[in-house]
Every structure is written in C-alpha cells, then in structure tokens.
Amino acid sequence: MATVTLGGKEFEVDEDGFIQDPDLWDKQVAADLARNEEGIEEMTEDHWRVVNYLRDYYLKFKIAPMVRKLCKESGVDLKKMYVLFPSGPAKGACKVAGLPKPTGCV
C-alpha cells in the first residue's frame, strides 16, 4: 500500500487511491482528495450533500449505498452526480467521502 499526505495527515491508500482508515477523514482530507483525484477546485454545497450522505450511510450500515438510493436521498440526479464527481459516484464520490473502495454497485 502507498502512503499519501492529505489534509496534513499521512494515509495508507489502496492501488486506486482509496484511504484505508475512514475514521481519520475530515473536511480538509475531502477537499484534498477532491482536488487531487477529481480535479474539483472547490467543494460546493451539492458536493458536500453527496459526501455527507455517503459518510452517514456508511457509518450506519458499513457499506456504500446503491447509486439509485444515493441519487434519490441526496437529491442529486445521476447526470449531475457525474458533473460533480467526474469519475462517478463509486470511484469519485466515495473516495472523496473517505470510504473504502465499494465492492458492489454504489
């Protein structure tokens, strides 16, 4: 596993850049991941709505939600999801949210 510095902290990441300890995540880590991995210069309210939903869901159920549920419950449709997170909800949004790499559909 590789090590990266995000938000002034060191993290182990897998081969796809997902941090391995979601408990160390914070908003500065998210901003660095968004900038470095997704090319997002500034996180908007919509970005945070998606990220916060993903984190809350993951902390409650220990799994990322299905894409359909994510879109419905966050109020961000799939087309806009790809505008916000160009690599998509699984790779982009989950990575920025500090979740482990999803194993199934997100």
N, C-alpha and C positions, 0 to 999 in steps of 0.2 A: 504494500500500500504506500501511496505517496503522501507527503505532508505538504500542506499549503497554509499560508497565513491569511486569515480573513478577520476583519474587524479587530485587528491587533492580537489575535489569538492563533495558535497553531492547531490545525485539524488534520486527522488522517482522513483521506478520501479514497474511494474505490477507483477502479480504472475509468469510470465515467464521470468522476468528479463529485460524487455524492458524499457528503460528510457522514462519518460513521457514528457520531455521537450527537443525536438530535438535542440532547439536553444542554449542550454548550452553545446552541444557536441563540442569536439575539438579532435585533433590527439592523445593527451595523453589519453583522455577518450576512444578513439577507441582502443588504444594499451592495456589498462587495460581490456576492455571488451573482446578483442581477447584472451588475456592471461587467464583471469578468466573464461570465458564462453566457449571458443572454444579450449583452450589448445595450442594456437598459441603463440610461444615464441617471434617471430619477424615477423612483417608485411613486406612482400615483395612488390616489385613493382606491381605484379599481385593482391595482396590483396588490395593495395591502388587504383588500377584501378577500381576494382569492387566497393569498398566502395565509392570512389569519384563519380562514375557513379550513384550509388544509391542515394547519397545525392543530387546531381544536379537534378536528375529526380524528387525526392520527393519535393525538394524546388520549382520546377517549376510547378508540377502537383498536389501536396499534396496527392499523392498515390505512392506506390511502383510499379515498372514496372512488367509486366508479365515475367516469367522466360525466355521464348523464346527471348523476347526483350533484357533482361539483358545480356544473353549469346551473342547474335548477336552483340549488340552495344558495349559491353565491350571487345569482342574478346576472351572471356574465355568460352570454351565449358562446357556443363553440367557436364561431368565426372571430369574435372579439378576443377569446382566450388565446388564439394564435397570433393576434395583433399584440396582445400584452406580453405573451411569452412565445417568441417565435419558434422555439423547438417543441412547443406543445405543453399540455398540462402534466404529462407524466415526466418527461425529461426536464423541462424548464421550470414549471411552477413548483413541482415537488422538490427540485434541487434548491431553488431559492428559499423555499419554506423550511429547508433543513431536514427533510425527511429522507430516510433511506431509499435507495432505488426501488420503485414499485416492482412487485413480482408479477402482477397481472395487469389487467386493464385499470387505468385510472381515469 
